[in-house]
Amino acid sequence: MRHGATARRGLPVWSNRHVLETPEEIERLQLLLDRSAAGAGSHLREIITDDRRLNAVQVCERLQGMRLLVVATVTSDGRPLAGPVDGYLLHGSFCFSSGRNSVRMRHLAARPAVSATYLPGEELAVTVHGRAELFELSDPSRGELRQAMLDHYLPLQGPSFETWLNQADAVGARIEADKMFTFAGEG
């Protein structure tokens, strides 16, 4: 939604022009959030009550720019392996990149099951479970992840970051979420 857009399905309208999500993507994200909450176990529902959940618009507003995620993959013998990545919420899905030959990307190429959590502190948490879709970071049709990385790191590191990125043998990953849980506490 952009400035002047009308609310759909009771979602609030916002005017931030940096959000990439279309009204359809917001609606799809809201359906995912609602379906996930409805299917959660009783313990999780006791903790993440309706008044502590974020709606799709709030998720998109709060997760703009680079957000450190902990991403968990699965080894060939079924063990979980978790580690941090620079994550970006793009079109309602978490995306990240890593070297083509990194352990993480080799796991995802063989076994795409993945979980990721953004947890900056006790006041906010967003967790997704799903499958990773790998793509070439240099693919012009998938350039939004590359651009998001440039937007974040060029001001911090200067042109050397783009040079490094152009030479890196990096692969992008988009998490196609089956479930997404949010928690917003006081703070």
N, C-alpha and C positions, 0 to 999 in steps of 0.2 A: 504494500500500500504506500502511496505517496501522499504528500500534503494535499488536502482537499478530497481524499478518497472517502468513500462511505464505509461504515462498519458492516461486516458480514458475520452472520452467526453470532452476533452479540460481542464480537471482539472489538476492543477499543481501536480507534484510529490514532496514528501517530504521524509526525511530520519529519522524522529524521531521514534525510535524503541519502544517508550512507547505507541504509539497510537494502540488501539486494532482493529480498523475498517479494514475490508477486502475491496478490491476493489469493491465488490458487495454491501457492506454496504455503502460505500462512494457514489456509484452511486445511491442507493436507497434514501440516504439522500439528494443528489443533486436534484433528481426528486421531493422530498417533498418540498424542498426550492423553486424550480422553480414554482411548482403548487400553493404553498401558495402565492407567490408574484403575480402570474398572477391573483389570485382570490381576492386579497386585494382590499379594497375600495379605492376610489380616494384620500381621505385625507391621508391615510397611504402611498399610492404610491407617493404622493407629498413629504412626509418626508423621506421615505426609497426608494430613487432612486436606480437604478441599481449599481451606483458607491459607494453606501453606504451599499450594501448588502455583507455579507460574503458568500463564496461558501462553499461546504461541507468540503473540506480539511481545510480551514481556521477555520471553526467551531471546527473540531476535534483537530486541533493544539492548539487553544486558550482555549479550555475547558478541558484540561487534568487535572487530579487530582480532589480534592474536590472543589466544587464551591457552595457557598451559594445560594440557590434558594428560592424564595417565591412561595409556592404551594397553590393553591386555590381549595377547595372542595365545595360541595354543601350540605347544611343541608336538613333534611327531608321536611321542609317547603319552600325550594327553596332559602334560603339565602346563599350567598357566605361566606366562612370562609377561610381566608388566613393566612399563617404563614411560618416561615423559616424552611428549612431542609438542611442537608448536601447532596448535589446532586453530581452525577458522570455521565459523559457522557460515556457510555459503548456501543460499537457496534452501535453508531449513535443514541442512545436513552438515555434520562435522566432516572436515577434510584436513589432511595433513600430508607431509611428504617425508621421505627418508631415502637413503641411498638404495639403489637397486639391489645391491648385495648385502644389505643390512639383515641381521637376523630377523627383525620385525617384518620386513617386506618379504623375505623368503618364507616365513611362516604364513603370511597372508596369501601369498601366491599359491601355496599348497593347501592351506586350510583357511578360508576367508572368514571364519567366525571371529568376531572381535567385540570387545567391550571397551568403553572409554568413559572417563569421569572428569568433569571440571569441578574442582572443589577448592575455591580460593580461601575458604574459612568456614566456620560453623554456620554462617548466615545464608549460604547459597551452595547448592549442589545440582548438577545436571549429569545424569548418567544415561548412556545409550548402550543397547545390546543389538547386534545385527551382523551384517556381512560387509566386508570391505570390497569395494570395486576399485581395482588398481587401474591407473592410466598414466600415460606419458606426461610428465610435467611440462614438456616442451610442446605438447599438442595445442595448437592455437584455438581449437574449439573448446578446450578445457582451461583456458588461460586465466580464469578468475582466481584460482589458487596461487598461481605464480604472481599475479598482480597484487594479491593480498600480502604475499610475502615481501614483495618489493616495497609496497606501501609502508609496511612495518619496519623493515630493516634498512632501507636506504637512508632514512633520516638518522638512524643510529650508527650505521657502519660506513655510509658513503658508497661511492660507485664500486668499490672493491667487492661489495656483496653481490651486485649484479654480475660482475665478472666471475666470481666464484659460482654463482647459481648457473650461469651459462655453461660452465665447465663440469659441473657436478653431474654424475650419472644418477639423477634422482628420479623417483617414481612418486606419483601422487596417489592418495587413497581417499575415497569417499565412503563414509559409513552409511550404508542403506539400513536404517534402523528398523528393527522389529518392535522394539520397546524403547521408550524414553520416559525417564522419571525426573521430576524437578522438585526441589525443596527450596523454599525461601523463608527463612526465619527472621527474627527481629535483628536489626543491626544495620 
